[in-house]
Amino acid sequence: MPETDGALIRCVLESLALKYRQVYDTLRPFITWEEKLYIVGGGVQNRLLCQFTANALGIPVVAGASEATAVGNVMSQLKAVGAYQTNDDKCNILAASFGTTEYLPENQEEWQEAYARFQIWKFL
């Protein structure tokens, strides 16, 4: 049981990352593209959650624009006025406009053990 505020927050962040892993494992048979997880929106501001997610999934996590809703709206408007045509054009605009941060998996053995313990709870 977490006994401090910090321990409780860590428990929440680790639990989120391990739940992402559970969902990822369910979707893995259908993934046919490069195995990286791209995160956008407010969650990218929590660097610890992004790192924990990379650790839990065992794949790189790329954190992009924190204001993804606004950016998506602007991109839709740009397409409507003919500023770009293809998805590749859109990706090039976004890549030139916003930086990304990549988180690489760490401590894989520890996270595998944590995931095994986490999996037990779905049967209880």
C-alpha positions in Angstrom: 0.0 0.0 0.0 1.3 3.4 -0.9 2.0 5.4 2.3 3.0 8.8 0.9 1.6 11.1 -1.8 4.7 10.3 -4.0 4.2 6.6 -3.6 0.5 6.9 -4.5 1.3 9.0 -7.6 4.0 6.4 -8.7 1.4 3.6 -8.2 -1.1 5.4 -10.4 1.5 6.1 -13.1 2.9 2.5 -13.1 -0.7 1.2 -13.2 -1.5 3.3 -16.2 1.6 2.2 -18.0 0.9 -1.5 -17.3 -2.7 -1.1 -18.4 -1.4 0.4 -21.7 0.8 -2.7 -22.0 -2.3 -4.9 -21.5 -4.2 -3.1 -24.3 -1.1 -3.1 -26.5 -0.7 -6.9 -26.1 -4.4 -7.3 -27.1 -3.8 -5.2 -30.3 -0.3 -6.5 -31.1 -1.6 -9.2 -33.6 -3.2 -6.4 -35.7 -0.1 -4.1 -35.7 1.5 -4.1 -39.1 3.4 -0.9 -38.8 6.6 0.3 -37.1 6.4 -0.5 -33.4 6.6 2.8 -31.7 3.9 4.5 -29.7 3.2 8.1 -30.6 1.6 10.1 -27.8 0.1 13.6 -28.3 -2.0 15.8 -26.0 -1.6 16.8 -22.4 -0.2 13.5 -21.3 3.1 14.2 -23.1 3.8 16.8 -20.4 4.2 14.0 -17.8 7.7 12.7 -18.7 7.6 10.0 -16.0 4.4 8.5 -17.5 6.0 8.6 -21.0 9.1 6.8 -19.7 7.0 4.3 -17.7 5.0 3.6 -20.8 8.1 2.9 -22.9 9.3 0.6 -20.1 6.1 -1.3 -19.8 5.6 -1.7 -23.5 9.2 -2.5 -24.3 9.1 -0.2 -27.4 10.1 3.5 -27.9 7.5 6.1 -27.1 7.6 9.4 -29.1 5.9 12.3 -27.4 4.7 15.1 -29.7 2.5 18.2 -29.5 0.8 18.8 -26.2 -2.0 20.8 -27.9 -3.0 18.1 -30.3 -6.7 19.1 -30.5 -5.8 22.6 -31.6 -3.2 21.4 -34.0 -5.6 18.9 -35.6 -8.1 21.7 -36.1 -5.5 24.0 -37.7 -4.4 21.1 -40.0 -8.0 20.4 -41.1 -8.4 24.1 -42.0 -5.1 24.1 -43.9 -6.2 21.1 -45.9 -9.6 22.8 -46.6 -7.8 25.8 -48.2 -5.4 23.6 -50.2 -2.3 24.2 -48.2 -1.4 20.5 -48.4 -2.7 17.5 -50.3 -1.4 14.2 -48.9 -0.8 12.7 -45.5 2.9 12.8 -46.2 2.6 16.6 -46.7 0.7 16.8 -43.4 3.4 14.8 -41.6 6.2 17.0 -43.0 4.4 20.1 -41.9 3.9 18.7 -38.4 7.5 17.4 -38.1 8.8 20.9 -39.1 6.5 22.6 -36.6 6.7 20.6 -33.4 9.5 18.9 -31.6 9.3 15.4 -30.2 10.9 13.6 -27.3 11.7 9.9 -27.6 11.7 7.6 -24.6 13.5 4.3 -24.9 12.6 1.3 -22.8 14.6 0.8 -19.6 14.8 -1.8 -16.9 13.0 -4.4 -19.0 13.4 -7.3 -16.5 11.8 -5.3 -13.7 8.9 -4.2 -15.9 8.3 -7.7 -17.1 8.0 -8.9 -13.5 5.7 -6.0 -12.7 3.5 -6.8 -15.7 3.3 -10.5 -14.6 2.1 -9.4 -11.2 -0.3 -6.9 -12.8 -1.8 -9.7 -15.0 -2.8 -11.7 -11.9 -5.2 -9.0 -10.9 -7.4 -9.4 -14.0 -8.3 -12.9 -12.7 -9.3 -11.8 -9.2 
